[in-house]
Amino acid sequence: MRTYEGGQMKIFGSTIALLGRSGCGKGTQSKLLIEWLRDRHGVGARYVYVGSECRALAKTDTISGQRMKMILDAGKLYYISHY
């Protein structure tokens, strides 16, 4: 939701997801987008490094870690299913 107060845009409850293969520039674009939102619109934003979290999980000796390693090694996207 966007509102305008005193000529300034305010964004509430928005999520932006950048998807793509490893090394395609998601992190770079995210940093640029965060800077643009902060500098131009005064909006605080943060970047969540999902890829690094997935790689850390893949290094663990757990069932979830083994499954994540197989997904990452195959170059597939990981999804979370809701039950």
For each residue, the residues with C-beta under 8 A, 3 or more apart:
1: 11 12 13 14
2: 9 10 11 12
3: 9 10 12
4: 7 8 9 10
5: 8 10
6:
7: 4
8: 4 5 41 42
9: 2 3 4 41 43
10: 2 3 4 5 43
11: 1 2 14 37 41 43
12: 1 2 3
13: 1
14: 1 11
15:
16: 33
17:
18: 26 29 30
19: 26 77
20: 24 25 26
21: 24 75
22: 51
23:
24: 20 21
25: 20 28 29
26: 18 19 20 29 30 51
27: 30 31 47 49
28: 25 31 32
29: 18 25 26 32 33
30: 18 26 27 33 34 47
31: 27 28 34 35 47
32: 28 29 35 36
33: 16 29 30 36 37 45
34: 30 31 37 38 45 46 47
35: 31 32 38 39
36: 32 33 39 40 41
37: 11 33 34 40 41 43 44 45
38: 34 35 41 42 43 44 45
39: 35 36
40: 36 37
41: 8 9 11 36 37 38
42: 8 38
43: 9 10 11 37 38
44: 37 38
45: 33 34 37 38
46: 34
47: 27 30 31 34
48:
49: 27 52 53
50: 53 54
51: 22 26 54 55
52: 49 55 56
53: 49 50 56 57
54: 50 51 57 58 68 72 78
55: 51 52 58 59 72
56: 52 53 59 60
57: 53 54 60 62 64 65 68
58: 54 55 65 68 69 72
59: 55 56 65 69
60: 56 57 64 65
61: 65 66
62: 57 65 66
63: 66 67
64: 57 60 67 68
65: 57 58 59 60 61 62 68 69
66: 61 62 63 69 70
67: 63 64 70 71
68: 54 57 58 64 65 71 72 78
69: 58 59 65 66 72 73
70: 66 67 73 74
71: 67 68 74 76 77 78
72: 54 55 58 68 69 75 76 78
73: 69 70
74: 70 71
75: 21 72
76: 71 72
77: 19 71
78: 54 68 71 72
79:
80:
81:
82:
83:
